[in-house]
């Protein structure tokens, strides 16, 4: 399905996991703890950055970018090898 080398795919998966775990960890932290007043703006900025990264990650993984990549690599016709 994908002709990218295995180390690149592993790197993509690791980066995706880091962003997803960071996003959900930050949201869990927001839900369970109170942030000191002097750090509220910094914490809000960090949460917004993680949210943006998570949206980009999900948009790429499930959006038109993956479909565009697949269009660029059409499957081989029956009987042909890639």
Secondary structure, DSSP 8 states (H G I E B T S, - for coil): ---S-HHHHHHHHHHHHHHHHHHHHHHHHHHHS---GGGHHHHHHHHHHHHHHHHHHHHHHHSHHHHHHHHHS----TT---
